[in-house]
C-alpha cells in the first residue's frame, strides 16, 4: 500500500489495481453520481477506473478507514476546466456521508496536494443545489469566489489557498 497521509480515522493511499472493484462501485453508485452528471456507461466507468489507477498528471488518493482498511472515498486534484488552475474533487460512498470522513480527509489532502504539486491555490466546483458539498467546503474554510452555469446547472466555485 502506497500511503500518502494518515488522519485520526483514515488512511489516504495511492490508487492501486486492488482498488478497481471499489472504484467501479463508487463510479456506479447513483447517489454518488447525482451531482456529477448522473449514470455513466460501463465502458466509461472502466476507462475512468484505469485512468485513476494509472494517471500521473493528477493526484489521486483512496480514502480508507484505518479500522478494517475499507475504501470509502476518492480524492483527486487535477487540471480545472480552464486548464490554468487545478481543482479538487471528492466522491464517497453514500453510507459514509455525514460521518466526517470527507472533512477529515480533505483537511489533510488539500495542504498536502498544494505542497506536492507546488500549487498556491486549488479550486473546487459544486452544483449550487448540492448543499452537503457546499457545507463541507465552507466548513473546511474554502472561500466562494464565483458562480456560473455549466453542464446545465448553476455551479459554485470555491478556492483553497495554500497555508505555505
Long-range contacts (C-beta under 8 A, 24 or more apart in sequence): 4-61, 4-109, 4-112, 5-61, 5-108, 5-109, 5-112, 6-66, 7-104, 7-105, 7-107, 7-108, 8-104, 9-65, 9-66, 9-67, 9-100, 9-101, 9-104, 10-63, 10-64, 10-65, 10-66, 10-72, 10-101, 10-104, 10-105, 10-108, 11-63, 11-64, 11-65, 11-66, 11-69, 12-61, 12-62, 12-63, 12-64, 12-75, 12-105, 12-108, 12-109, 13-61, 13-62, 13-64, 14-60, 14-61, 14-62, 15-52, 15-53, 15-60, 15-61, 15-62, 15-74, 16-53, 17-53, 19-52, 19-53, 19-62, 19-71, 20-49, 20-53, 22-62, 22-71, 23-48, 23-49, 23-52, 23-53, 23-74, 24-49, 25-93, 26-73, 26-74, 26-91, 26-92, 26-93, 27-91, 29-93, 29-94, 31-94, 32-91, 32-92, 32-93, 32-94, 35-126, 35-127, 35-129, 35-130, 35-133, 36-91, 37-151, 52-76, 59-113, 59-116, 59-117, 61-105, 61-109, 63-92, 63-101, 63-102, 63-105, 65-101, 72-96, 72-101, 73-101, 73-102, 73-105, 75-105, 75-106, 75-109, 77-109, 77-113, 77-117, 77-119, 77-122, 80-123, 80-125, 81-125, 81-150, 85-121, 85-122, 85-123, 86-117, 86-119, 86-121, 86-122, 86-123, 87-122, 87-123, 87-124, 87-125, 88-113, 88-122, 88-123, 88-124, 88-160, 89-124, 97-132, 98-132, 102-136, 103-136, 103-139, 103-140, 106-136, 106-140, 107-140, 110-140, 110-160, 111-162, 111-163, 111-164, 114-160, 114-162, 114-163, 114-164, 115-162, 115-164, 119-162, 120-161, 120-162, 121-159, 121-160, 121-161, 121-162, 122-159, 122-160, 122-162, 123-157, 123-158, 123-159, 123-160, 124-157, 124-158, 124-159, 124-160, 125-150, 125-155, 125-156, 125-157, 125-158, 126-155, 126-156, 126-158, 127-153, 127-154, 127-155, 127-156, 128-153, 128-154, 128-155, 128-156, 129-153, 129-154
